Structure formats: structure tokens, C-alpha cells
Amino acid sequence: MPPDANPKVLILGGTAEAAALAEQLVARGDVAVVTSLAGRTTSPVLPPGEVRIGGFGGAEGLAAFIRENGITRIIDATHPFARRISENAIQAAAETGIALEHLVRPGWERQRGDRWQEVSSLEEAAQALPAGATVFLALGRQYLDAFVARSDCRFVIRMVDAPAEPLPFADHVLMLGKPSADTVREAELFAAHGITHLVCRNSGGAAGYGKIVAAREMGLPVVIIGR
């Protein structure tokens, strides 16, 4: 029996693109699909097919999962900034000899009217903010530490889930919710909180683009972290 007689695809997911891919493959009916989610959100929207939640335990753990579950193909459709799992996937694929594909959404491109300051790290982004700024942080909890020392700024922080512990910011507002593609909604949010600067990563995709357009239309500076 050839090795791919019973194809089984592992999708490293957590993105809209990964969910769409899982739906397409499941609908075909000729391949088993397992989607892996990191488990960073408490109530994720589950794609069709089999779903596992949580880490693998590094590249070795991922390689073990591949062998034990008969995976014949891996598709890395994780967030563009999820570097660690992508590196682990490369190592695990090399170790097991399984084909690895990458599904990467294109980044946003600067448009006329955008007031972008492009930086390469969270630390650079924090340093780029002027004193007295009211900053909308469109970042996950694990990316906030670089901004804590900026006690001379006020932060409005949007997170999908409430943090386990209080955030260590001197002056901040915490909002729970997901990014919106609705430009008007994002603009109203910025206006209501007196936002003067937006900080985000160049994640690409339609779901989070509303804030970029809103900042453009309102003339707000955007500190954007490149890939």
C-alpha cells in the first residue's frame, strides 16, 4: 500500500484561512483533516473535521504526533507572526519526511493617506510613541510587556479574552472583543476613546483591516510592526 493511500492532513491553524482550508478539504471527502489550535482563546470557533487544542511540546512533540497519527501532509496556516510553531513545523517535517506547505496571507500595503511608521520589533514600537499619546494597542496579551514602561502614555487595549491577572499598566482601558472589519465601527471606537496613535502588527487579512482604514480616514499615525 502506498504511503498516501489514506491521506491525513494536519492543518496548523488559528486563522480564518486555516478554517476555510479545513472546510474545503473536509467537503472533498477524500482526505482526513486534523486542525490544531494553540488554545489562546477560551471559546474558539471550531473548523470542520477533527480538532485538537493545545501545544505539541516543541518540534519533537509535533514529530511524535505526526508519526502516531499517520499524518501524511502538514499545512502551516498559522498567524503570520506565530514564528515558533512555524519553526517547529519545519523541524518536524524534516525529521519525519512529511511534506510541509505554508499558507501565508499577504501583508497590508501602505495606501495614500496612511501615516505609517514601520518598525521591526515591539520594543521599537514602544519607543516610537510620543509622550502623552493615547494609544490603541491591537496586540495579544503576550505582546504587551514592551509597553508597560511607557507610563507617560495612556493605553486602550483590546483583547479577545480577559487576562488571568490585572494588566500592569499605570493608565489603561481594557476592552474585550475581536478586531472588526467594519471601518465605521472602528472609527467610532477610536473617537470615543480619544485615540491619537494605533499600534499593530502587519498581520494582513480582511478581519483586522477595519482599524487600518479607520486610522487612515481619521489621519491617525500608525506604528506598524513588520514581519
C-alpha angles and dihedrals in degrees: 000000000000116000093247097048089109103032117201120184125204112204115197096211147163096133134093089246091056092051092049091049092050090051092051094048094045090050090056090062096205099094136051113235129205118182119198119207123191093224097232092136123059098221109028122180103251119223121221119275127038116335130197123188127205140038127307098222099257130300093316092054091048091050090051091051090051092053097042094049100042095243111181100179136024125205117192105209097154127135112294090244096048092105100159098057090045091053090048090051091054091051094044092048091051091048095049099034091235121147114255124200129184124217105194123177114221118254124247116270125220113260131195108286096027113131097201128168105193117209134174103223145028090248091056090048092054092048092050094064117099120231113269095027121147101219131197107211111203094185138112122257092259091061101051103083094085090064100048093089091058094090088154090071133067116228132207106195126194118199132171094225132025112262119251090236134026114278113254097232122128093216120017147131119217120211125185118215146083128274114273130222088206107105094194092052092050092046091052089051092051092048094048092055098038093241114191100173137027123209119193144138122255092251097151123208133105099265095071099031095093092080091052092053092044091053090048094051092046094046093239121160114245123206101203124189113219126220 
